[in-house]
Amino acid sequence: MNRWQKIAWYNVFVIIFTFILTGLCVGVLTIKHGMPKALSGLGMLGMLGLLGLSGFIFKKKKHNVEFDERDRLIFYRSIQITFAIFWPLFTAACMIPWFIIGPNNLIPINVLPLMLVAIAISLIAAQSIAVLVQYGRGEKDGQ
């Protein structure tokens, strides 16, 4: 397993673990304190900051070849897949509040950072999954 596969698995694990833990915290707080206070459990989403540590955890080895042609192709394809996913997500994030609230009302300012975070998490997950799927296909073919 090369460095990029390790980073992709790490990203997927951190995202899934964070969402499970956040859901549990919000669920427990909802039962214990009710809904307005339960939203404080969303603070557990801060664990997604661990995604930024992947470069430090999986450092480059000095004397190993980092990328060959196949790795470069997989990386470029994963970027293309991520870019193809970005525009529909961005369009949906902009238009859904407009359809729900209506053209003559205001969107709360708290919605904008939530949209940014949701799109960023979706893109990291999409790229990581695309990398893992492409490497998985190559291993089954005997490459």
CORRAQUI-V779084 format. One record per residue. RES is the residue in one letter. PHI is phi in degrees with one decimal (none if undefined). Layout:
res=RES phi=PHI
res=RES phi=PHI
//
This chain:
res=M phi=none
res=N phi=-87.0
res=R phi=-60.2
res=W phi=-71.0
res=Q phi=-67.8
res=K phi=-62.1
res=I phi=-63.3
res=A phi=-63.9
res=W phi=-62.8
res=Y phi=-60.4
res=N phi=-61.4
res=V phi=-62.7
res=F phi=-62.0
res=V phi=-62.8
res=I phi=-65.6
res=I phi=-64.0
res=F phi=-60.7
res=T phi=-65.4
res=F phi=-67.5
res=I phi=-64.8
res=L phi=-64.8
res=T phi=-65.0
res=G phi=-61.4
res=L phi=-64.0
res=C phi=-64.2
res=V phi=-65.2
res=G phi=-63.4
res=V phi=-65.0
res=L phi=-67.7
res=T phi=-65.7
res=I phi=-66.2
res=K phi=-81.5
res=H phi=-121.2
res=G phi=96.6
res=M phi=-70.8
res=P phi=-60.3
res=K phi=-76.6
res=A phi=-67.9
res=L phi=-66.6
res=S phi=-66.7
res=G phi=-66.5
res=L phi=-66.9
res=G phi=-62.0
res=M phi=-65.3
res=L phi=-64.4
res=G phi=-62.1
res=M phi=-64.7
res=L phi=-66.6
res=G phi=-62.0
res=L phi=-64.2
res=L phi=-61.2
res=G phi=-70.5
res=L phi=-86.2
res=S phi=-60.6
res=G phi=-66.9
res=F phi=-81.5
res=I phi=-71.8
res=F phi=-109.7
res=K phi=-74.2
res=K phi=-70.7
res=K phi=-88.7
res=K phi=-62.9
res=H phi=-102.2
res=N phi=-98.1
res=V phi=-75.1
res=E phi=-76.6
res=F phi=-128.8
res=D phi=-109.2
res=E phi=-64.3
res=R phi=-66.1
res=D phi=-62.7
res=R phi=-64.7
res=L phi=-64.6
res=I phi=-62.9
res=F phi=-63.8
res=Y phi=-64.3
res=R phi=-64.8
res=S phi=-65.6
res=I phi=-66.4
res=Q phi=-64.1
res=I phi=-63.9
res=T phi=-62.1
res=F phi=-65.3
res=A phi=-68.0
res=I phi=-80.2
res=F phi=-58.8
res=W phi=-64.9
res=P phi=-63.0
res=L phi=-64.5
res=F phi=-63.9
res=T phi=-63.5
res=A phi=-64.5
res=A phi=-64.2
res=C phi=-82.1
res=M phi=-89.9
res=I phi=-60.8
res=P phi=-60.9
res=W phi=-66.4
res=F phi=-69.5
res=I phi=-71.9
res=I phi=-83.7
res=G phi=102.9
res=P phi=-73.9
res=N phi=-98.9
res=N phi=-109.8
res=L phi=-105.9
res=I phi=-90.0
res=P phi=-59.6
res=I phi=-64.9
res=N phi=-68.4
res=V phi=-73.3
res=L phi=-63.9
res=P phi=-66.2
res=L phi=-64.5
res=M phi=-63.6
res=L phi=-62.3
res=V phi=-65.6
res=A phi=-62.3
res=I phi=-67.7
res=A phi=-62.2
res=I phi=-63.8
res=S phi=-62.8
res=L phi=-70.9
res=I phi=-63.2
res=A phi=-64.1
res=A phi=-63.3
res=Q phi=-67.1
res=S phi=-63.5
res=I phi=-66.1
res=A phi=-63.3
res=V phi=-63.2
res=L phi=-64.7
res=V phi=-65.9
res=Q phi=-68.0
res=Y phi=-68.6
res=G phi=-63.5
res=R phi=-66.4
res=G phi=-67.9
res=E phi=-71.4
res=K phi=-70.8
res=D phi=-80.5
res=G phi=85.7
res=Q phi=-90.2
//
